[in-house]
Amino acid sequence: MLGTVLLLLALAKTACPSPASAASRRAEALKKLLEVFGMEDPPAPPTHFKQPPQYMVDLFNTVANADGVTKNPDILEGNTVRSFLDKTHSEEMRFLFVLSSVAKNEKILTAELHLFRLWPRVTDGPKRHHFCQVSVYQVLEKDKPDAPGGKKLLAARLVSLQTSGWEVFAITPAVRDWTEDESSNQGLLVTVQGPGGSPLDSPPLQFASGRGHHESKKPMLVLFTDDGRRGASLPTAGFPGGSHMPVPKLGRSRSTRSLDRIQPCQRHPLSVDFEEIGWSGWIISPRGYNAFHCKGSCPFPLGENMRPTNHATVQSIINALKLSEGVSTPCCVPDKLYSINLLYFDDDENVVLKQYDDMVAGSCGCH
């Protein structure tokens, strides 16, 4: 399907008879390509330059190579990771994340609150603590969270006061509540207490929040979800090597097309350039990738180098011996497909990492 879409796009740009027809075919090709990526319309690029959260960039680099091809299909839980920044911009330890961009068909697998722990305040005297207890609550009553029944404990643990860095708290039950009933989202409350929950006059531990801290240290909600769009047509795997190869020329002579029928089935490059398509404004990584495509003949007898299925071998024999009318030679098609990953801004300028199955032809065979 992807190869057909990309060829339509190329033809719409180079080989149509009139400008009106070219524009129409290009629009139709782009629409089909968006369907492959599970979208109706491309997200609008951010209104101003926006740096993606470093966590999301690092996650992309862990999951994919420079071209977005999956290194290991088992790294991600589900096929989508969404990040949300706090909308309160308050100095208080209250946080609100707007989840309107989460699709109804997405299954919430894991939800994490990421808080950046600042270097602790220095306190002297015998009451100096080495640890403090951090608790995360789901707010049930917006104006009275400290009243009985005003909040629900989601996570709590002791945190060292000797270092700084990110702390991650699991808050999956709260996010599932919010996605089922958007009006129930009253945010989160974080408290810092002494060991065992004892009160502190001046909490020595602070988390980066409000407007006074760098964007890369702002509180963040990370969702791991699955939208159910999993490919199942062919085996998928992590890509064994780089995919940088020369871009094929679209224009081919008659002699070249004749040569294609003589050459054995093999894999050829097929470049997808997001900037050329017009998507570079909202896609962060990769800038493009090599989808590859399969081309060539499957002549009798089929050798092992053509990776034939048993069915293809039998079909080739029947065709060669002309034992049945209307039986063609086997076709050169992908027999292994790899997934790719996109890191992009959605309509709400949240950064999303999504994995798409069956997007790169890993190898070709006669089927």
N, C-alpha and C positions, 0 to 999 in steps of 0.2 A: 504493500500500500504506500509506504513512504517513498519508494523509488518512483512510483507513478506520479505522486504529488510533486516531487522535485522536478521531474521531467516536464510536467505540465507548466510549472513555474518558469523553467528555462525556455520552453517554447513560447510562452506568453510574452517573454521579454525579447525574443530574437527572431521568431519565424512567423508572426501573424501578419495577415495581409493589410490591415488597416489599424490606425491608432485606437479607434473605438473598440474594435474587436480585441486588440492587444490589452487594453485596460480591463475589459470585461473578463478575459481569460486569466489575467494576472490576479484580479480580485477573487475569482473563483478558486484559483490555485492556492492563494494565501488563506482563504477560508477553510479549504480542505486541510491545509497544513496546521492551522489553529486547532482543528478537530483532533488531529493526531496528538497535539499537546493538551487536549482536554479543555480548550477554551473556546468561547464564542467570539470574544473580541480581545485584541491585545491590550494589556494593561497600559495606562498612560504613564509615560516616564515621570519621575519625580520632578516637582516644580523647581527645585534647586538642587545643586550637587549634594548628594547624601552618601556618607560613608557607610557601607554595610557593617553590621556587628562583626567583630573579629571572630567571635565564636562560630558564626555561620560560614565565614570564609575558611576557617581552619577545618570545619566539618566537611565542606566541599572538597578541600584538598586531601582530606583523609579518605573520602569515599571515591573520588574520581581522579583521573589523570588530567593533564592540561587541556585536553580536548573534551573533557566531560565524561569520557567513557569509564564505566564502573570498574574499579580495581577488584573489589570483592563484593558479590551480591548479598552477602550475609551481614554486612556492617550495619546497615540501616534497619531500624524497626519500622515496618511499614514502608511506604514509598514517598512520604511527604514530611518535611520538617518546616514548621512555621515559627517565626520569631515576632514578638510584639513588645514594643517599648511602653513604659508606664505613661499614662495620660494625665496623671494628677499634677506632676511637676511640683510636688509639695515637699517641704523640708521634713514633714512628719513621716512616720513609718507606715503610711497608708498608700496602697498601690491599686491602680485600676488599669485593666487591659481590655481593650475593645476587640471582641472576637467575631465581628460581623462578617469577616472575609472567610471564615471557616464554612465550607460547604456542608449542606445537610446530610449528604451521603458519606461524609468523612467519619471514619471510626476513630475516636480518641483512644490512643494506645497508652501514651505516657505524657504527663504534663510536668514541667519543671520550672520553678522560680529561681532565677539566677541573680544573686546579689553580690556586689563587689565589696569585700570587707576592707575598710581603710586601716592604715596603721593605727593601733590603739593609742588612746590618750595615756600619758605617763602619770601614774598615781603613786604617791609615796605613802609610807606608813605601814603598820601591821595589817591593815585590812586590804592590802593589795591582792587582787585576784589574778590567777593565771588562766582561768577559764570563765566563761559566762554562758548562760543558757539562752539560746535563740529559739523563739517559738513563732510559728506562722499560723495565722487563723483565717478562716473564711468568714468574711463579715456577713451576718444575716440581717442585722438591723443597722442601716446606714448611719442614722443619727445617734444611735445608742449601742455601739458595739460592746461597751463594757457592762451593759445591763445583763441580767440573767437571760440566757438564750440569745444574746446579741451576736455571739460569734461561736465558731466551731473549730477546734484544734485540728490542724492538718499535719503538722510536723514539728518536732522539737528535738534539739540536741545541744550538747556542749561544744563550744567553739573556742579554740585557743586564742589567747590575746597576744601571742608572741609573733604573729606573722600577719601579712595582708594577702588578699587574693579573692578568688571567686568561691562562693558557697552556693551549693545547689540543693534545693528542697523539693521533694516530690509532692505535688498538689493535684494529682489526677482526679480525685473525687469532686473537687470544687469545679474544675473546668468542665467535667461531664455535666454537672448541674447547670452551668452557665450556657452550654451549647444546647441543652434540652429546653431551657427557659431563659431567654436573654434578659428578662426583667429581674431575674434572681441575682444577677451579677452586681454585687455591691462592693466588690474589690477584696483586697487582702489587708490584714493588719499584722505587723511584725513587732514583737516585743523583745527586749534584751533585759535579762535578769541575772542575778548571781547564781552560783551553783545551787541546784535544788529549788530554784524558783524564788530565791530570796530577793527582796527589792533592793535596788541600788539608787543612791541619791544622785549620782552622776555616772550613767552607764559609760564604761571605758571603751566600749566597742561601738563603732558607727559604720553604717553602710552608705555607699555613694548614692545620693538621691537628689532631687530638686534640680535647680538650674545651675548650681555652682560647680558641677563636675563634668568631666569630658564625656562626650557622647558614647565612647567605647566602654565606659564604666557604669552606664545607666542601668537601673533594674530592668530585667528582661524576662518575659515568659516564653518558654520554648515548648512547642507541641510536636509530638511525634504521632502522625496519623496515617491512615490508609484509606484511599478513596475508591478501592475496589477495582481500579483499572490495571489489572495485571495481565501481561502477555502470557500466552500458553501455547503458542503455535509451534515453537521450536525450543530446544534446550538453550538456556542462557547461561552466561558465565562471565567472570571478570576478564577484561581484555588483557592479553599477554604482553602487549608491546605498544609502542607509539603508533599513532594513526596519521602522522604527517606524510602526505604523499602529494605528488603534483596533481593539479586540477585538470580533468579531462577536457578536451576541446569539444564543443557542441557540434560544430560543423564537420561532417564526414563525407568523403567522396564515395562514389559508387564502388570503386575498387577496395576502399577500406571496409565498406559494409560486406562485400563479398569475402574479404579476408576474415571478418568476424565469424563467418559460417564455417571456415576451415579451422580456425584456432580452437584448441580444446577448451572446455569449460574451466574458467578461472575467475578470480576476483579482480575487480578494477576499481580505481578511486572514484568517489562521487562526493564532491565538496559541498557542504552546506554552510554558507556565510551569512550570519545573522545581520551583519551590518548591511550587506547587499540587499537582503530581504526587507530591511527597514525596522528591525527589532532591536538594534543595539542600544536604544535609549532605556529599555527596561530590563534587558538581560545583562546580568553582571558577569557571569562566566558560564560556559566558555564563549569566545567570540565566534566560534563556528566549530564544526567537526567533520570528520570524514565518514559518511554513511556506508561507502562502498556499494558496489552492485555486481551481480554475476552475469557473465556473458561468455558465449562460446558454444561449441557443438558438443554433442554427446554421441560420437560415432560408434558403430559396432566394430570390434568387441570393446566393451567398457572395461578399462583397466582400474586397478585399485586406486591409482592417483586421481581418478575422477570421483572417488568416494560414492559409488553408486549404492542405492538401496537394492535389496533383493528384487523388489517389484520392478525397479528400473532395469535391472539386468534381464529379467524375463521379458519385459516390454521391448527391450532392444533386440533380443533374439527373435521374438515374434515378428517385429518389423523387418529385420534382415531376411528372414526366411519367407516373408510375405504370407504367413499362415492365416492372417485375418485382415480383412479390408478396413481401412480407416484408422489403423494403429500407427501413430507417429513415433518418432524417436523420443527418448526421454528429454526433459528440459533441464537447462542449467539454472539452478536456483540456490538461494542461501540454505545451508544445512546447519548453520549455527549462528545465533544472533546474540548480540550484546546490548546491554542497556546503557543509556546515557543519563547524565544529571544536569539540570539547569539550576542556577542560582539567580534569582530575579526578584524585582520589586513587583508586588501586586498592586491592585487599584488603590489600596489604603497606604501604600508606600512601606508596607511591611516586607521584610526579606524572607523569601521562601526557597527552600531546597526541595526539588521534586525529581524523582527518578522515573524514567520512562523505559519500559521494556521493549525489546525487539526493534531497536533503532539502528544498529550497526550490523552489517553482514560480516560475520567473523570468518566464515569459510564458505566455499561453494561446492556443490556436488550435483551429480546427475540423478534426477528423481523422476 
